[in-house]
Amino acid sequence: WTKKPIEVEAFQWTGDVNQLGEPEWIVEAMYQDLVNVTHDDYDNPILLIMTQEGEMMAKQGDYIIKGIKGEIYPCDEEIFLTSYER
């Protein structure tokens, strides 16, 4: 089997509260409480993303992807860079 090529939107999450260049769709998801940042460990913030499969966590450096149906999910940087290209 070969995975069909699909185009997705994505950005790398830095964990910085003042991150520049965040796409509008992630800001909208935050307003809808679908995505939240937790600072339980201030030096290592976690992005919590509500998905159809439940809550997923993204760490600093992970890519946040908006899929073809508008779903949002995290992807480890190494896996993302191996799987996607511009």
C-alpha positions in Angstrom: 0.0 0.0 0.0 1.1 3.5 -0.7 -0.4 6.5 1.1 -2.1 8.9 -1.2 -0.5 12.4 -1.3 -2.6 15.0 0.5 -1.9 18.6 1.1 -2.2 19.8 4.7 -1.6 23.0 6.6 1.0 22.9 9.4 3.3 25.0 11.5 6.0 24.3 14.1 4.9 25.1 17.6 7.7 26.8 19.6 5.9 26.9 23.0 6.5 30.7 23.1 3.3 32.6 24.2 4.3 35.3 21.7 5.0 33.0 18.8 4.7 34.9 15.5 3.1 33.5 12.4 0.5 31.2 14.0 -2.1 30.4 11.4 -5.6 31.8 12.0 -7.0 28.3 12.3 -5.0 27.5 15.4 -6.0 30.8 17.0 -9.6 30.1 16.3 -9.3 26.6 17.8 -7.9 28.2 21.0 -10.9 30.5 21.2 -13.1 27.5 20.9 -11.2 25.7 23.7 -10.2 22.9 21.3 -6.5 23.8 21.9 -5.0 24.9 25.2 -1.5 25.5 26.5 -0.5 24.2 30.0 2.4 25.6 31.9 2.6 23.0 34.7 6.3 23.0 34.0 7.0 26.6 32.9 10.1 25.6 31.0 8.3 22.9 29.1 4.8 24.0 28.0 2.5 21.4 26.5 -0.2 22.1 23.9 -3.3 20.1 24.6 -5.4 19.4 21.5 -8.9 17.9 21.6 -9.2 15.4 18.7 -11.8 12.9 17.7 -9.7 10.3 19.4 -9.5 12.3 22.6 -6.9 14.7 24.0 -3.4 14.7 22.4 -0.3 16.5 23.6 2.2 18.5 21.6 5.6 19.4 23.0 7.8 22.3 21.9 9.1 21.7 18.4 6.3 19.5 17.3 4.3 20.4 14.2 0.6 21.1 14.5 -1.3 19.9 11.4 -4.7 20.8 10.1 -5.9 17.9 8.1 -8.1 17.7 5.0 -11.3 17.6 7.1 -10.2 20.5 9.4 -9.0 18.2 12.1 -6.1 19.4 14.2 -3.4 17.1 15.6 0.3 17.1 16.6 3.1 15.4 14.9 6.7 14.9 16.2 9.2 17.0 14.4 11.3 14.1 13.1 8.3 12.2 11.9 6.9 15.3 10.2 10.1 16.1 8.4 10.4 12.5 7.2 6.7 12.4 6.0 6.1 15.9 4.6 7.7 18.2 2.1 6.8 21.6 0.8 
